[in-house]
Amino acid sequence: MPRPIEARIDLAALRHNYLVAKRHAGSARAWAVVKANAYGHGLLRAAAALGEVADGFALLDLDEAIILREAGIRQPILLLEGFFTAADLEICATYGLSVVIHRLEQLQMLRHAALPVPLPIYLKLDSGMHRLGLSGGQIPAARRELTALAAAAAPAPAPVTLMTHFAEADAVGGERCIHWQLERFAQMLADWPEAASLPVSVANSAAILRYPQTAYAWVRPGIMLYGGSPFADQEAAKLDLKPVMTLHSRILAVQEIGVGERVGYGGTFVAQRPTRVGVVACGYADGYPRHAPSGTPILVAGQQTQTLGRVSMDMLACDLTDLPGTGVGSPVVLWGEGLPADAVAAAAQTISYELFCALARRVPVVEI
């Protein structure tokens, strides 16, 4: 018998969540963000599930883009960090990829590449995230490069879309949220008259749901596709998002301990009453966060209880004291259906993104 742990991926839920993004985005098209192995859900699995409905796919790695093309994906594919060397450009052209340009050197490499077909460009501006993107002072140079690129291009100039990325789209009101970045974005383009006619992409999951007026031409849903809420104060289910990944396991053993007895490495949990301790086949080597403290929610036989003590490499403990019908073999949900990943992540002082992406290769995956 295999070890009793598996991740179940609900492909219908993935499609549902994408369509929720589309519904909020109105007439805008939506890049399905499948970077990081589709947030741990499986690149090809996610692409196959969304292939009939997705307007396009956005990811980071050139190799992954090639995998999608060779798997039969014909929708646009966007490289969110663009290309890294001039040698990448011919491959991008061969596979018909769109590229994010976030520094002037990329434009210069593109101008000198003499490609047989123009590459669609997403010109990324740094409106305040200070991660990737051109500054306002670099816009004139970028315009010159684009003009030279258009003059040299054959058979036609590359289509250009303007983009930026919100740092605080999950915020509500106040001085921050999205408004200061939208104002800065507009200021950066104030001396570029032609920019008014270019398509724009700014909205991530949080902006799609909370500020749908920012949908513009293209939106970029990420975490919401996988059933995670982009908001700390709002559950995914209330946003009509369904969990895609459910991490299942079972109880391996049960220990009966008395008052004052300790559980796990370091003895960080001390029993305050006679306690039934369930040992679960899941640990940090499976992707469960080691730093999750005692009290992190967990489902056993459909009933919520809590973890006890430190998470081990292959096991963790939970409290079965008030669940008398449970024991060895009882089913466990670590996160997913019935137990939002966001709740587990919040208890572990992290985010659901990390839980999904950390799923270990040794965990079997079953598609629903």
N, C-alpha and C positions, 0 to 999 in steps of 0.2 A: 504494500500500500504506500502511495506517496505521502509525503508530509501534508497534513491537512490545512494548507493555506493556498488561496488563489485570489486573483483579482478578476472580477467580472466587469467587462466593458459593455455598456448598453449603447449600441450604435443608434437605435431609434432616439434615445435621449440626446445624443450628439446632434442629430439632424434637427430635432425639436429646438434645441438651444440656438442653433444657427438661425433658424427661422424666427425665433424671438428677436434676435439681433436685427434681422432684416425688417421685421415689423416695426421696430422702434426707429429704424433708419429711414423709413419712408422710401423715397425713390433712389436713395444712394445704393451703390453696389458695396459688397462686403468682402474684404479679404478674410478668409478663414486662417487665423494665425496657428500654424502647426509647427512652430519652432520647438526645440528641445524634445524631439521625438513626440510631437503633439502633446506637450506637457506630460510626458510619461505614458500616454495612452496608445502610442504606436503610430508612427508616421503613415505607413501604408494603410493601416487599419482605418485611421481617421479620414484619409483622403478617399478611400473606397466608399466609406459611409457617406461622405459629403459630395462625392463626385457628381451626382446628379443635380445638386442644388447650389453648390458654391460658385460664386462669381469668380473667385481666384483664391490662390493659396500664398501665404506669406511665411517665410522661414529665414534662417540665417546661412546655412551651409550650402555651398555650391554642389557638393556631392549629393546632398539630400534633394536638391532641385532636380538633378539628373535622375535620381531614383524615381521621382514622381513622373518625369517625362517618359522614362523608359517603362514605367508601369501603365502608361496610357493616358495620363492626365493631360488634357489639352487646354484647360483654362489658363489664364495668365498666372505666372509665378513671380513673386516679388522677393528679391534678396534684401532683407531689412538692414543689413550692414553693408550692402553693396559688394563690390569686388575689392580684393586686397592687392593684386598685382596686375600689371598690364597683360600678363599671360592668361588671366582669367577671362578677358574680354571676348576672345574668339569663341571660347566655350559658351559664354553667355549668349552670344549671337547664334551659335549653332543650335542651342536648345530654346531659343526664343524667350529669354528671361527679361524681366524688368529689374532695374537696379536702383537702389537708394544711393544718392550722392550726398555725402555729408562733409566733404572737405575738397578744397580747390584742386589738390593733386589728382583726385579721381577724375575731375573734369578734364584736366590736362592729359591724363592717360587716355581718356576716351577720345579726345580730339585727335590724338596722334595714332589711334589704332587702325584707322582706315577699314572699318568693318563693312561687310557686304550688305548688311541691313542695319537700320538704326535701332538702338536699344531704347525702349521707353524708360524715361528718367523720372525718379521721384527726388526732387531737390529738397533736402531736409534743412530746415532752419532751426537754430537754437533759440527758442523763445523764452528760455528760463530754466529748463531741465538741467542744462550744463552737462550733458552727457555726450551726445553726438549732434552735429549740425553746424551750419555756417553761422557766423555772427553777422550782425547788421553791417559792420564795416567791411565784410567780405562780399556783400551783395553786388556792388559794382563790378568787381573782378569776376564774379560768377556770371554776370550778364554778358560780359565781354567774351568769356569762354563759350557760353551758349550761342552767342552770335557767330563766333568763329566756327563752332561745331556745326551749326545749321548751314553755313556757307560751304563747308567742306563735305557735307553729308551727301551720300548718294544711296538710294534714289530720292530720299526725302529726309528732312530734319527729324530728329527724335522728338516724340511727344513728351511734354514736360508736365508733371503734376507737382504742386507745392505741398509740403507736409511739415508737421511739427509733432511733438509728443508732449502730452500734459503730465505734469508732475503731481497735481493735486485734484484730479477730476472727481475723486471720491469725497471731496469736501463739500459742505453745504453753506452757501452764502459767505458772509464775512469778506475780508479783504483779499483772500487768496482764491481758492477754487480755480476756475478756468479763465476768469475774466481778465486778469492781469496779463496772462499769456496771450490771449487773443488780441488784446490791445498792443502788446509788444510785437506780435506777429504782423499786425496791420502797419505799425510804424516802420518795421523793417522793409515793407513793400511799398511804402508811400511814394518813393521816387522811382518806381518801376511801373509805368503806366500799363505795360502789356500784361502784368501779373494779374490784373483784374479779370482777364479772360481765361486764365489757366485754371484747371480743376484743382481742388484742394482736398487733402486728407488729414484730419487731425484727431478724430474721435476713437478712443480706445473703449474697452468694455464699460468703464464707469461713465464716460461721457455719453455713450450711446444710450444708456439707461436713464441717466439723470439730466443730461443736457442734449436732447435729441436735435436741437436747433444747430448743433455742430456737425451734423452728419455730412453735409456738403456732397462731394462727388463719390468719395469712398470712405468706408469706416473700417476699423481694424479690430474686430472682436477677438479676444484671447481667452482669459479665464472664464468668461461667461459661457463659452462653448462647452466647457467641461463640467459645468454645473456648479462652479464656485462663484460666490458673490464678491464683487469688487468693493463692497462696502462693509465696514466693520459693524455698522449699526442696522443692517438689513439682511435678513436671511434669504438665501437663494430661492427657496420655495416661494416666498412672497413676491419674487421677481419673475415667477413662472419658469424658473430654471430647474432642470432635472439632473440628479447626479448621474454621471457617466461611469465613473469608476467606483466599484464597491469592493473593499478589501475584506475577504472572508477568512475565518479560521475556525478552530474548535478548541475546547478545553482538553488539555492533555492529562492533567492531574488535579487533585484537590487536596489541600492541606488544611487540617483543623488546628488552629493555634489559640493560645490563651492570652489573657490580658498581659501586656508588657512584652510579648514576643515581637520580634522584628521580621521584616520581609525584605529580601533582595540584598544586592551589594550595598555595603555601607550601612545597612539597617536603617534606612531613612524613614521607613514607615514603622510605627510602633502601635500595636493593637490596643485600642481603648476598651475593647469588649471581646468576648470569644468570637472568633472570626473564621469564616470559611473562605479560604483563598483558592481561587481558580488560577491555574497556570495555562497560559494561552500560547499556542504555537505561532508566535510572531515576535520579532525583535528588531533591533536597529539594522541588522544585516539584511532584513527584508524591506527596509525603507521606513519603518516606524521611527518617529523622532526620539532619539535617546534622551533628550532633555525634557520630554513630556513628564510632568510631575505627578505624584499621587493626586488622585481626584480627576484626572483626565477622563472624559466620558467614553464609555464603551458599551456595546450592546451584547448581551448574552441571552440567547433564546428569545430575542425580540424585546427584552427588557433592559432598560438603561441602568447601568451601575458605573463603577469607577475603577481606575487602575490603582494599584498599590505598589509603592516603592519604585526603585529604579528599573528602567527598561534594560534588559540584557541583550546580548547579541542575537539570540534565537528565541527568547521567551520574554513574556511579561506577565505580571500578576494582576488579578482583578478581584473585587469583593463579591462573593456569592452569598454572603450572610443572609441577606433578605430575599434571596432567590432560591427557595428550598427545592424547587423542582429541577434545578440544574445540577450538572455534574460532568464527569468525563464524557466527552463526545458532544456536549452541548454546542450548538453553532454560535459563532461570535462574528460580529461586524465591527471592524476597527474604524472604518468610515465609509460613507456612501449611503445606500438605501436605508432610510430609517435613522441615520446618524450623520448629519451634515459634516463634511470634511472641514468646513469653516469652524465648527464648534470644537473639533479636536485640535485644529491649528491654533485657535485662540487660547485654549488651555495650555498649549505648548509654547505660547508666545511666538508663533510664527504665522505663516499664511498658507492657504490651501495649495498655492502654486508649488511650494516646497514639498508638501506631502506627495503630490502627484508625480513631480519630477524625480523624487527620490525612490520611487518604487524599484526594488532591486530586480536584476535580471533573473535571479533564481526563483522568483515568484511566478508560478504558472499563470497565464492569462487565458481567460475564456471569454469569447465573444457571445453576446446575447443579441 
